[in-house]
Amino acid sequence: MATAQNTIDFLLDQLSAAGDVSAKKMFGEYCLYLAGKPVGLVCDDQLYLKPTEAGKGKLDEVVEGSPYPGAKPHLLITADQWEDRQWLCDLVRATAKELPIPKPKKPKS
């Protein structure tokens, strides 16, 4: 089941105060970026953030899940938690801060 467009639109609106947030569609699902840095995935209308100590520290209860079969566990952020815009922005910023800058892609020859 692919993520609905209205789900990603709602998440991007909720995260608009976090900074330069964007999403790239991939195979019916989405990769979520903050300032060009991949911070999580939106799969089957669920938000999965990359696991970081800062991210775990902002959660009352750490729930992990795999966004797709064979994926490493991610932090599962439930739709109820999306409602708190400020908390969600803080969580995504804290997660991004701990993640490395992505390596530049090699130009195709």
N, C-alpha and C positions, 0 to 999 in steps of 0.2 A: 504494500500500500504506500503510495507516494504522499509526501507532505503537501497539504493544501496551500494554495497561494495566500489565502487569508490568514493562515497560521504564521507564515513567514512575514507577512506585512504587519501583523500585530506585534510580533517579536521585535522587528526593526523599529517600529514606532516606540515600543517600551524602552528600547535601548538607545534611542536617539540622543539622550543626554550623556551617554558614556563616551562619546567621541565619534570618530570616523568608523561607524559600523556598517558592514555590508554583508551580503550573502551571495554566494555563487551556486547556481543550480548544477547539480551533478547527478545524473541517473535518476531524476525524479525527487531527489533529496537535496539538501543544501549544506554547504560549508559556511560557517559563520566566522567573520573576520572583524578584528578591531585594529584599525590603523594598518591594514594589510597583513596582519599576523593572524593565522588561523587559530581560533580559540575553542571551536566546538563544531558540532554537527546538529542538524535538525533532520531527524529521520522518523517517518511514521507519525508526524505531528508531535514529536517529543524532542526536548532540548537535552543534548549531551555535551557537557563541557569537558575539556581536557583536564585530567586530574592534577591539581597542584596543592601544595600545603596551604597556601593562602585561600584557595577556593574552598577546601575542606573546612578551614577555620571559620568560614562565614555561614556554614550550614549547621542547623540544629541537629540534624541527623544525616549522616553521609549515606546516600543510596547510590550504588553503582549499577550500570547496565551497559550492554554492548549495543551500539547503534546499528550494527549489522552483523551477521554471522561471521565469526573469525576475527572480529575487531577486538582491540584491547579494551578493557573496561574504562568507561568514562563516568563522570558524575552526572547522574540523572536528575534534572531539575524539573519538577512537576509543574503542570500548567497552573496550579493554584499559586505557586511561588512566583509566576510571571507577573501577577497582579501588582506586586510591590515594586514599582518602577525604580525607585532609588536603590533598594537592596539589590535588584537584578543588575543595575548598572555598576554598582560597587563590586559585585561578584565577578562580572565579566572583566572589569578593569584589573582587579586583583589577579585573576587568572592570567590575563595577557601580560601583566608585569613580570610574572615568573617564567613565562615561556621564552625560548630563544627566538631571535630574529630568524625568519626563514632564509635558507641559503638561496642565492640568486640562481635562476634557471640558466643552464648553459644554452647559448644560442645554437639554433639548428644549423648544421653545415650544409 
